[in-house]
Amino acid sequence: MTLSVAAVLAESAARRTGHPAVVFGERSMSYGELWLRSRQYAAALRAHGITSGDRVALLLPNGFEFPLAYFGALALGAVVVPVNALLKAAEIEHVLTDSGAVALVCGTDLLTEGAPAAEAAGVRVFTAGPGQEHDAPRLDVLAGRTAPIAGCVPMRPDDLAVVLYTSGTTGRPKGAMLTQLNLTMNIQVGMESPFAFRPEDVLLGCLPLFHTFGQICGMSTCFRAGATMVLMDRFESARALDLMVRHTCTVLMGVPTMFLALLEAAAHDARRPPLDRAFSGGSALPVPILEEFQKTYDCLIYEGYGLTETSPVVAYNQPAWPCKPGTVGRPVWGVEVGIARAETVGRIELLPEGAVGEIVVRGHNVMAGYLGRPEETAEAIVDGWLRTGDLGVQDTDGYLSVVDRKKDMVVRGGYNVYPREVEEVLARHPAIAQVAVIGVPDAVRGEEVCAVVRTRDRTRPAGLDEEIVAWARQRLAAYKYPRRVEFVDAFPLGPSGKVLKRELAARFAAPRPAG
């Protein structure tokens, strides 16, 4: 049996040859051209000795070059290793060395960090895209002079397709090994439900393609349907709203910070795109923001849940079932979710409905393991279940609610405080635009609950911190409400737009100065 993720593009190119696949800037590329040029990229890589099974790293910004190199390498049978475009040279070197990459395809504007990393790792560099000159061969130019390969190199379902590196919040990033079957199934299932992509849909591609949400749920699922992706080099809310209006976008995928920013953009631009549905992931979307966005844009938001290690989708609110705001919906087809006793090590002990525990997952989406880390793989995949490290609860209808990351939970005086619960309450305070709840060291209670707040007008009126504490005290149990409030003008964000709570915790770890 053969199966290749590259067939996602190949099949749509045969069926939708002249239909626009990607719109970027003032250019549009049809499915036929995208697949032809991807096969030329494959031929150029093959001419330089790269073959099936080799690892090819991509350090590319959003643009035409990413899907061309991505599907070109996959068509050749190579294993793609997407690299976070925000990493520094030493971090890139780790990914190249750890993955065993034989080549790095680097955007010309990213050579400052990419070139020294590749040199240190002993990896060959190809450049692609407009930008600074470099003595490395230009893959896009070489591809333009090369006859394309005939089609996809046959691969087995359990062959590796992509190695995606985790964010490294608990140590050095690990490479999650995703197979041809993992990705093909997640793309196919996602296209049908929850994303319900149709050929006439137009997606705003505002997520980074090196990240699993933008790459698999966005780009690949869109291509599987033969729909159109309007690509942004980076997210900026006013421009995103303008692009959605001009290109009549029907689908939006984003993280909570993007939905919040689009609400602020809507206050200065009365135009509205014909959005049919929006999908949120990456981190918890506060229900007040969900409700305000739906009212402002007249468009339902479906919130879901996934991980790099699960290819990535696990569960989603879906058009086929009633939407339950505050939950991440039901498991997608072929995937099973359980709630296990979090403190039990070495085996999975499932808990009954309504109990809070660690979310565990099994199904076609679970990775083959962490590359070169058998011990950590054995810790993560136990009794056939993937331990996610997230705390959650399932109701009697099978809807999953993510309570929090195990490591983000605050233990105050022996009581467990789940930051998301507190954030949901604080998000309804009229002065608060965005909030993140963290634990800070406390000599008496071990940890204290701290709310980090960005106000709607970005001002900090005297006494607002006391007002927020009092407001929360009326609505939360005594051990849950924050005793400390800190204000910021902006939150530190990861590459996918997720708030980096570990940076906030480090910033506010010291006690507040007296007076």
Secondary structure, 3 states (H helix, E strand, C coil): CCCCCCHHHHHHHHHCCCCEEEEECCEEEEHHHHHHHHHHHHHHHHHCCCCCCCEEEEECCCCCHHHHHHHHHHHHCCEEEECCCCCCHHHHHHHHHHHCCCEEEEEHHHHHHHHHHHHHHCCEEEEECCCCCCCCCEHHHHHHCCCCCCCCCCCCCCCEEEEEECCCCCCCCCEEEEEHHHHHHHHHHHHHCCCCCCCCCEEEECCCCCCHHHHHHHHHHHHHHCCEEEECCCCCHHHHHHHHHHCCCCEEEECHHHHHHHHHHHCCCCCCCCCCEEEECCCCCCHHHHHHHHHHHCCEEEEEEECHHHCCEEEECCCCCCCCCCCCCEECCCEEEEEECCCCCCCCCECCCCCCEEEEEEECCCCCEECCCHHHHHHHEECCEEEEEEEEEECCCCCEEEEEEHHHCEEECCEEECHHHHHHHHCCCCCEEEEEEEEEEECCCEEEEEEEEEECCCCCCCCHHHHHHHHHHCCCCCCCCCCEEEECCCCCECCCCCECHHHHHHHCCCCCCCC
